[in-house]
Amino acid sequence: MTRHIIINLFRFIILVLLQIFVFNHFQLMGFINPYVYILFILLLPLETPRWLLLFLGFILGYVIDYFSHSIGINIFSTVLVAYLRPVFIQYVIPKLEPGPDVSISIKQIGFNSFLTYTGILVFIHHITLFYLEIFRISYFFTTLKNAILSSIFTIILILISQYLFYSRKK
């Protein structure tokens, strides 16, 4: 149990630092922005209580908002993803035996389930984040394009991180 807390704390710190110092300053083609910090919420253990998911989503969003000089858009987006995560786990991920060692990863749930789970939640996060940031209906299609392309790029980075840090399922 303590091992999982340390791993998740380390993951939180690394993802926040990467987001603040690398990915917040990274724009591909001027409008594609990766937001990989959401990976922290996505990879939390399967049995994480909902109240803790919401609290961690709030803390994560607050830290990113603070260092990004934005006002609540990351908080709203990460809390929304934390709130919806159990629903998508129930419908997208195959039945896993509950236990303290069960976490969400390509190794645990397989590529297709992980891609579906990650893709849906990353897209929800990005679409919420981008529309809250712009907050204008006149930029609907431009914002949608930016959210889709940024989601694709973020998902690619998440998949790369999974293959770098987790061994393949045999």
N, C-alpha and C positions, 0 to 999 in steps of 0.2 A: 504494500500500500504506500509506504513512504517512498519507495522507488518510483512509483507512478507520479507522485506529487513532484518529485525532483525533476523527472523527465519533462513533465508538462510545464513546470516553471522555467526550465532551461529552454524549451521550445518557445514559450511566450517571449522570453527575453530576446532570443535569436531572431524570431520573426518580426518583432517590433523594431529591433535595430536595423534589420535588413530593409524593412519598409521605410523607416525614417531616413536612413542614410544612403540607401541605394535606389529603391524603387520609386520613392516620391520624386526623385530627380531624373527619372528615366521615362522618356516619352519616345515611342517608336512612331515614326511618321507624323509626329506632332500631336497625335490624339489618342494613341493607345497607351494606357497607363495600367501596369499590373498592380494588383492589390493582393499580394500573397499572404498578408497577415491573417486573412480569414481562415487559412489552413489550421490555425490554432483551434478554432471552434470545430472545424470539420473532423479533426483527429482526436478529439477528446474520447476517453473510454466510453464504451457502450452504456454502462450503468451510471453515467453521470446524472445526478438528479436535475430535473428541469429548473429548479430555483437556482442551482449552481451554474447551469448553462447560461441563464439570463444574467446572473451577476458577473460571470466571467466575460460574457459578451459586452456588458456595459463597461467593465474595466478596460477591456481591449479597445473598444471604440473611444473611450475617454482619452486613453494614452495617445492613440493615433490622432485624434482631434486636437489634443493639446500641442503635439509636436508639428502638426500640419497646419496649425492656425485656422482650423475650420470650426464651425459652431454646431456641433451635435449631429452632423450628417453621418459620420462613421459610427457614432453611438447607435443611432436609429437603425442603420443597416446591419450592424453586427448583432444587435439585440433581436432584430427580426429573423436573422438566420439562426440564431440560437433558439428562438421560439419555434421555428419551423423544423429544425433538425430532427426531433423525435418522430415527427410525422413522416418525413422522408425515409428515415431509418426503417420504420415499420413497413412501408410499402415498396421500397426500392431494394433494400438489402436482404439477402436470403437469411433465413432463420439461423441465428448463431446461438450457441449455448451461452447464457449469461455467466459472467465471472469477472473477477477483478483484472484478469490479464487480457480481456477481450477489448481491443480498440479497433478503430476504423483505419484500415490500410488496404492497399492492393493485396498484400500478402494474406490478410484475413478474409476479405470478401470477394476477391477476384477483380479482374480488370473491368469487365462490363458493368458490374454493380458499382464499383468505385467511380467510374467515369460518369455514370448516370447520376449518382448521388452528388458528386462534386460539381458536375455541370449544372444541375438544377439550382443548387444552393449558391454557387458562384454567380450565376446569371441573376438570381433574385437579389443578391447583395449588390452587384454592379448596377443593375437597372435602378434600384432604389437610390443608391449613392449618386449616380449620375443625374437622375431627375431631381433629386433634392438639391444638388449643387447648382444646376442650371435654373430650375424652377420657372421655366417659361414654356408654354405650349407651342410657341412659334418655332422652337428648336427641336420639336418632337422627333423627327426622322434623323437629324444629325446626332442627337443624343442617343437614340436607339442604335444607330450604327456604331458610335463610340463605345457604348455599353457592350454590344455583341462582340466587337473586335477585341476589346480589353478583356472580356470574359474568356474568349478563346485563348488569348495569350496567357492569362493567369492560369487557366486549366493546363496548358502545356507546361508551364513552370511547375505547377503542383505535381503533374505526372513525372516530370524529370526528377523532382525532389523525392518522390516515392521510390523511383528506381535507383536513386543514388543511396538512399538511407535504409531501404527495406529490401530484403532478398525476394526473389520471385517465388510465387506459389508453385509448388511442385506437384 
